[in-house]
Amino acid sequence: METAHTLRTHDGVTIAYRASRVAAPRGMLVLLHGLASNLSRWSEFIATTRLAQSWDMVRLDLRGHAGSLCRSRIGMDEWCSDVAAILRAEGAPRALLVGHCLGANVALWFAQRMPQATKGLVLIEPMFREALRGSLATVAALRPALALLVPALRALAALGVHRRRLATLDLAALDREARAAMARHGGRFPEQRYASPLQDLKSFPLVVYLQDLLAVTGPLPGLAAIDAPALALISAGTTIGNPDIAARLLSRLPNGEVARLAAQHWIPTEQPEAMTAHIERWCERLADAH
C-alpha cells in the first residue's frame, strides 16, 4: 500500500512523494515523470506491475510540479538533490531510477553525479537535443531568449504576481481518454492534447513550464562515462524526435540496451502493457544477476 509523504528540503521547498514498501525488497524503484507532468504518470504502472510485490517503490512530484509546487529555481541540480534527499529519508542507499521524457534526463544526470546511489536506469524516451524535432526543436533554438524570461518571472512570483488556481492533472484519467479516442479514430494518437502548451499551462505555472522546457532541451552528461546497467525504451515515431539518432546516442552507454516501441512519443500512454513487460523482465534479470 502506498503512503503519502512530504520532505522539506534544505532550501525550504516541500517535495511530495508516495512510497510503497515490501517485506523483503529486491531493491527500490524511483519513478520520475516527464515534462509538464506529475506523479500520476505512474499510477497505472504502480497498480498493474508485478514488481510492486517485490520492490520498494517511490514516485514523486518533481520540484515545481503538482504537490511539490514552487515558482523558484528548478532544474537538474535541484531535481537530483531532491531525489538524493528522498533516498536518505527512506533509508535507501541505492535505487533503480525509472524516468520518462524529462524524467529520463534527470535519471541520467543523477547517475552521472551519484553513481554510488544508482543501481540501474530505465530510460523511457530520453530527450537528446540532437534528436529533437517539431516544436521542441524550435524551443531548443530559442533557449537563450527563453532563459532571459525566467529570472523576471521568478521575481514576479516572489512578489506574489502569479495565478492562484491551477487545474489538477490526472494523467491516468487522461491516458484512458486518449486510448478511447484512439479506438474511435483508427489508432490515431491525440497529439493535440499531449503536445499543447495551452493545455499544459492550465496545470502549470509559466515559470515552471519554461524551466521544464529549458531542462528538456539542455545538454546531457557524457553517456560513455555512465556505467550503470540501463534499459532504454524509445518510440519508433518521429513526432518529437528522431529515433535513429536517439538509438545511436544511447549506444554509447557501456551497459545499456535499447528497445523500440510502436508509439509517437508517449509510450506510457500508447504502449503501457509493452512498457511494463519490458521493465519487469529487465528489472528481474538485473536483480537475479546481483
ZIQUI-V822991 format. One record per residue. N is the residue number from 0. RES is the residue in one letter. PHI is phi in radians with two decimals (none if undefined). Layout:
n->N res->RES phi->PHI
n->N res->RES phi->PHI
This chain:
n->0 res->M phi->none
n->1 res->E phi->-1.33
n->2 res->T phi->-2.19
n->3 res->A phi->-1.55
n->4 res->H phi->-2.40
n->5 res->T phi->-2.29
n->6 res->L phi->-2.30
n->7 res->R phi->-1.63
n->8 res->T phi->-1.42
n->9 res->H phi->-1.10
n->10 res->D phi->-1.79
n->11 res->G phi->1.53
n->12 res->V phi->-1.64
n->13 res->T phi->-1.65
n->14 res->I phi->-1.84
n->15 res->A phi->-1.70
n->16 res->Y phi->-2.65
n->17 res->R phi->-2.17
n->18 res->A phi->-2.34
n->19 res->S phi->-2.24
n->20 res->R phi->-2.16
n->21 res->V phi->-2.09
n->22 res->A phi->-1.17
n->23 res->A phi->-2.28
n->24 res->P phi->-1.19
n->25 res->R phi->-1.44
n->26 res->G phi->2.78
n->27 res->M phi->-2.07
n->28 res->L phi->-1.80
n->29 res->V phi->-1.94
n->30 res->L phi->-1.80
n->31 res->L phi->-2.04
n->32 res->H phi->-1.44
n->33 res->G phi->-1.81
n->34 res->L phi->-1.00
n->35 res->A phi->0.89
n->36 res->S phi->-2.34
n->37 res->N phi->-2.78
n->38 res->L phi->-1.16
n->39 res->S phi->-1.17
n->40 res->R phi->-0.92
n->41 res->W phi->-1.82
n->42 res->S phi->-1.05
n->43 res->E phi->-1.17
n->44 res->F phi->-1.06
n->45 res->I phi->-1.00
n->46 res->A phi->-1.32
n->47 res->T phi->-2.01
n->48 res->T phi->-1.34
n->49 res->R phi->-1.26
n->50 res->L phi->-1.09
n->51 res->A phi->-1.12
n->52 res->Q phi->-1.49
n->53 res->S phi->-2.33
n->54 res->W phi->-2.15
n->55 res->D phi->-1.22
n->56 res->M phi->-2.40
n->57 res->V phi->-2.30
n->58 res->R phi->-2.25
n->59 res->L phi->-2.29
n->60 res->D phi->-1.48
n->61 res->L phi->-1.00
n->62 res->R phi->-0.82
n->63 res->G phi->1.73
n->64 res->H phi->-1.99
n->65 res->A phi->0.83
n->66 res->G phi->-1.21
n->67 res->S phi->-1.87
n->68 res->L phi->-1.03
n->69 res->C phi->-2.72
n->70 res->R phi->-2.06
n->71 res->S phi->-1.71
n->72 res->R phi->-1.16
n->73 res->I phi->-2.36
n->74 res->G phi->2.90
n->75 res->M phi->-1.04
n->76 res->D phi->-1.01
n->77 res->E phi->-1.20
n->78 res->W phi->-1.15
n->79 res->C phi->-1.11
n->80 res->S phi->-1.10
n->81 res->D phi->-1.15
n->82 res->V phi->-1.06
n->83 res->A phi->-1.07
n->84 res->A phi->-1.15
n->85 res->I phi->-1.16
n->86 res->L phi->-1.06
n->87 res->R phi->-1.12
n->88 res->A phi->-1.11
n->89 res->E phi->-1.58
n->90 res->G phi->1.17
n->91 res->A phi->-1.95
n->92 res->P phi->-1.22
n->93 res->R phi->-2.45
n->94 res->A phi->-2.60
n->95 res->L phi->-1.72
n->96 res->L phi->-1.66
n->97 res->V phi->-2.04
n->98 res->G phi->-2.28
n->99 res->H phi->-1.94
n->100 res->C phi->1.01
n->101 res->L phi->-0.95
n->102 res->G phi->-1.10
n->103 res->A phi->-1.17
n->104 res->N phi->-1.16
n->105 res->V phi->-1.04
n->106 res->A phi->-1.06
n->107 res->L phi->-1.12
n->108 res->W phi->-1.14
n->109 res->F phi->-1.10
n->110 res->A phi->-1.10
n->111 res->Q phi->-1.22
n->112 res->R phi->-1.48
n->113 res->M phi->-2.30
n->114 res->P phi->-1.06
n->115 res->Q phi->-1.18
n->116 res->A phi->-1.72
n->117 res->T phi->-1.89
n->118 res->K phi->-1.40
n->119 res->G phi->3.14
n->120 res->L phi->-2.38
n->121 res->V phi->-2.04
n->122 res->L phi->-1.92
n->123 res->I phi->-1.75
n->124 res->E phi->0.96
n->125 res->P phi->-1.05
n->126 res->M phi->-1.84
n->127 res->F phi->-1.75
n->128 res->R phi->-0.99
n->129 res->E phi->-1.15
n->130 res->A phi->-1.74
n->131 res->L phi->-1.13
n->132 res->R phi->-2.34
n->133 res->G phi->1.12
n->134 res->S phi->-1.11
n->135 res->L phi->-1.25
n->136 res->A phi->-1.13
n->137 res->T phi->-1.13
n->138 res->V phi->-1.03
n->139 res->A phi->-1.05
n->140 res->A phi->-1.21
n->141 res->L phi->-1.69
n->142 res->R phi->-0.92
n->143 res->P phi->-1.04
n->144 res->A phi->-1.21
n->145 res->L phi->-1.12
n->146 res->A phi->-1.08
n->147 res->L phi->-1.24
n->148 res->L phi->-1.34
n->149 res->V phi->-1.10
n->150 res->P phi->-1.02
n->151 res->A phi->-1.14
n->152 res->L phi->-1.16
n->153 res->R phi->-1.13
n->154 res->A phi->-1.12
n->155 res->L phi->-1.10
n->156 res->A phi->-1.09
n->157 res->A phi->-1.11
n->158 res->L phi->-1.50
n->159 res->G phi->1.60
n->160 res->V phi->-1.62
n->161 res->H phi->-2.88
n->162 res->R phi->-1.19
n->163 res->R phi->-1.59
n->164 res->R phi->-2.21
n->165 res->L phi->-2.21
n->166 res->A phi->-1.18
n->167 res->T phi->-1.42
n->168 res->L phi->-1.92
n->169 res->D phi->-1.89
n->170 res->L phi->-1.25
n->171 res->A phi->-1.14
n->172 res->A phi->-1.17
n->173 res->L phi->-1.09
n->174 res->D phi->-1.11
n->175 res->R phi->-1.09
n->176 res->E phi->-1.11
n->177 res->A phi->-1.11
n->178 res->R phi->-1.18
n->179 res->A phi->-1.12
n->180 res->A phi->-1.14
n->181 res->M phi->-1.10
n->182 res->A phi->-1.14
n->183 res->R phi->-1.37
n->184 res->H phi->-2.09
n->185 res->G phi->1.13
n->186 res->G phi->1.51
n->187 res->R phi->-1.28
n->188 res->F phi->-1.36
n->189 res->P phi->-1.36
n->190 res->E phi->-1.05
n->191 res->Q phi->-1.07
n->192 res->R phi->-1.52
n->193 res->Y phi->-1.59
n->194 res->A phi->-2.27
n->195 res->S phi->-2.01
n->196 res->P phi->-0.99
n->197 res->L phi->-1.11
n->198 res->Q phi->-1.21
n->199 res->D phi->-1.05
n->200 res->L phi->-1.28
n->201 res->K phi->-1.17
n->202 res->S phi->-1.94
n->203 res->F phi->-2.33
n->204 res->P phi->-1.08
n->205 res->L phi->-1.02
n->206 res->V phi->-1.15
n->207 res->V phi->-1.28
n->208 res->Y phi->-1.06
n->209 res->L phi->-1.13
n->210 res->Q phi->-1.21
n->211 res->D phi->-1.05
n->212 res->L phi->-1.10
n->213 res->L phi->-1.09
n->214 res->A phi->-1.22
n->215 res->V phi->-1.32
n->216 res->T phi->-1.80
n->217 res->G phi->-1.49
n->218 res->P phi->-1.26
n->219 res->L phi->-2.03
n->220 res->P phi->-1.18
n->221 res->G phi->-1.14
n->222 res->L phi->-1.21
n->223 res->A phi->-1.11
n->224 res->A phi->-1.61
n->225 res->I phi->-1.71
n->226 res->D phi->-1.75
n->227 res->A phi->-1.14
n->228 res->P phi->-0.99
n->229 res->A phi->-2.51
n->230 res->L phi->-2.01
n->231 res->A phi->-2.00
n->232 res->L phi->-1.97
n->233 res->I phi->-2.15
n->234 res->S phi->-1.36
n->235 res->A phi->-1.40
n->236 res->G phi->-1.28
n->237 res->T phi->-2.14
n->238 res->T phi->-1.14
n->239 res->I phi->-1.76
n->240 res->G phi->-2.61
n->241 res->N phi->-1.62
n->242 res->P phi->-1.15
n->243 res->D phi->-1.18
n->244 res->I phi->-1.17
n->245 res->A phi->-1.06
n->246 res->A phi->-1.11
n->247 res->R phi->-1.12
n->248 res->L phi->-1.18
n->249 res->L phi->-1.17
n->250 res->S phi->-1.13
n->251 res->R phi->-1.32
n->252 res->L phi->-1.15
n->253 res->P phi->-1.09
n->254 res->N phi->-2.16
n->255 res->G phi->-1.93
n->256 res->E phi->-2.38
n->257 res->V phi->-2.20
n->258 res->A phi->-2.27
n->259 res->R phi->-1.84
n->260 res->L phi->-2.05
n->261 res->A phi->-1.35
n->262 res->A phi->-2.68
n->263 res->Q phi->-1.41
n->264 res->H phi->-2.92
n->265 res->W phi->-1.74
n->266 res->I phi->-0.96
n->267 res->P phi->-1.05
n->268 res->T phi->-1.53
n->269 res->E phi->-1.45
n->270 res->Q phi->-2.38
n->271 res->P phi->-1.13
n->272 res->E phi->-1.24
n->273 res->A phi->-1.12
n->274 res->M phi->-1.03
n->275 res->T phi->-1.08
n->276 res->A phi->-1.09
n->277 res->H phi->-1.06
n->278 res->I phi->-1.13
n->279 res->E phi->-1.07
n->280 res->R phi->-1.07
n->281 res->W phi->-1.20
n->282 res->C phi->-1.12
n->283 res->E phi->-1.21
n->284 res->R phi->-1.10
n->285 res->L phi->-1.11
n->286 res->A phi->-1.13
n->287 res->D phi->-1.14
n->288 res->A phi->-1.25
n->289 res->H phi->-2.03
